Amino acid sequence: MDRNRVHDVTETTYCVFTDDRGQNYLQINTYGSPHRKVKGVRSQTIQLGAPAIRQLRSILAKHFP
């Protein structure tokens, strides 16, 4: 990634849910910048299952000790 920069603060929500197979997920929803033409509309949804959570924990431990 060669174009990294700090983004503006945006509204974000999260929830944890269990699917019909009993697997837990963390869902993160972002709602875009306050400068968007249509405000309050979800822009992205990211869902992380157990393997992705383990990877994220590892990344965080390595870079944010």
Order of alpha helices (4+ residues) and beta strands (2+ residues): beta-beta-beta-alpha
